[in-house]
Amino acid sequence: MTDFLQMGGYAPYVWSAYGITLVVLLLNIWSARRARIQSLARAAETAGEERPRRRPTVRQVQ
């Protein structure tokens, strides 16, 4: 088991790569969930609001 964990002397590189990959994946999951929560909150805030309609502009043809 220790031979596997030492990986022939390359353990610091291999395990740091695994660690960095894990951190990046966790940050991606956290960021996606945070963005989802924020967008749902924004949608809930604007759901009851009515936006004023823009009046069409009429140009006179001469």
C-alpha positions in Angstrom: 0.0 0.0 0.0 2.8 2.4 0.8 4.4 1.7 -2.6 1.1 2.8 -4.2 0.9 5.9 -2.2 4.5 6.9 -2.9 4.0 6.2 -6.6 7.6 5.5 -7.4 8.8 8.9 -6.1 6.2 10.9 -8.0 3.7 11.1 -5.2 4.0 14.9 -4.6 3.2 15.7 -8.2 0.5 13.1 -8.5 -1.3 13.9 -5.2 -1.0 17.6 -5.7 -2.6 17.2 -9.2 -5.4 15.2 -7.6 -5.8 17.9 -4.9 -5.9 20.8 -7.3 -8.4 18.9 -9.5 -10.6 18.3 -6.5 -10.5 21.9 -5.4 -11.4 23.1 -8.9 -14.3 20.7 -9.2 -15.6 21.8 -5.8 -15.3 25.5 -6.7 -17.2 24.8 -10.0 -20.0 23.1 -8.1 -20.1 25.9 -5.5 -20.1 28.6 -8.1 -22.9 27.0 -10.2 -25.1 26.6 -7.1 -24.5 30.1 -6.0 -25.3 31.5 -9.5 -28.5 29.4 -9.6 -29.6 30.6 -6.2 -28.9 34.2 -7.2 -30.8 33.9 -10.5 -33.8 32.3 -8.8 -33.8 35.1 -6.3 -33.6 37.7 -9.0 -36.4 36.0 -10.9 -38.6 35.9 -7.8 -38.0 39.6 -7.2 -39.0 40.6 -10.8 -41.9 38.2 -11.1 -44.4 40.6 -9.5 -43.1 43.7 -11.2 -44.8 45.1 -14.2 -42.5 46.8 -16.6 -43.9 49.9 -18.3 -44.6 49.2 -22.0 -42.7 51.3 -24.5 -44.9 53.4 -26.7 -44.2 52.8 -30.4 -42.8 55.8 -32.2 -44.8 56.9 -35.2 -42.9 58.8 -37.8 -44.7 61.1 -40.2 -44.0 60.5 -43.8 -43.8 63.6 -45.9 
